[in-house]
Amino acid sequence: EKDEPGEEVRVTYRELLELTCRLGNTLKRQGVKQGDRVTIYMPPSPLAVASMLACARIGAVHAVVFAGFSAESLADRIQD
């Protein structure tokens, strides 16, 4: 569900799996491997969910931060 009332995006399990696999392959091509740490900075969306699943799929530890934090607060969350 998007920020605007009544707006939503529907994704099938197949679409989510395909997006998750594509993102996982992209992360691996960028050098992310099992045990690495990844911070996901994006609004709640199907893409954010697929990003979290892609990290889990390749064994990378992920943390999610959303917009609205100050630069210092964001840096603290990423370092934690």
N, C-alpha and C positions, 0 to 999 in steps of 0.2 A: 504494500500500500504506500502510495506516495504522500508527500506533505500536504497536498491539496485534497480536501475531502472529496470522496467519490472517485478519485483517480487511483487506478491500480494496474499492475502489470501481472499477467498470468504466465507462468512458465511451467512446462511439463517436466516430468522427471527426466525424460530423454534430453530435452534442451538443456536442463541444468547439468546433466552428466557431460554432455558434449562441451559446454562452456567450461566446466570444471577441468576436463582433460586438456582443453586448449590452453587454459591459464597455467595448469601444472607444467605442461611442456614448455611454455614460455618462461616460466620461472626457472626450470632446469636449464634452458638455453642461456639464461642470464647468470648461471652459476650457483643458483640456490640448490642446496642439497640437504639431505636428512640431518637434522640437528641444528640447522641454521635458524636464525631468528628473523622474522619478517614482521614489519609493522604495516597494517592496512589502514590507510587514511582516505576514506571515501564515505559518502552518505549511505544510509541504509538502502539497499537495492538488491535485485537479483545478482548483479555483478559482484557486489560485496560478499554475498553469501557464497557464490562460486569461488571467489578468491580465498575465503576461509577454508572451504572444502579442498581446494587445490593445494593449499599449504599442508593440510592434514594428510592428503593423499600422497604427497612426496615426503612426508615426515618432518616438515619444517614447523617450528614453533611459531605461532602467530599471535599478535596482539592487535586489537582493533581500537582505533581512536577516531573520534568524530570531530567535525569542525565546531568552532565555538570556544575553543580553549585559547588562552594567551600563548605566546611563543614559549615562555618559560614553563608553563604548565604542560604544554605539548611535549617539550623536550624532556621534562621529568617523566612523563608517561612512557615515552619511547625508551628512555634509559632503564626504567623499571622493567 
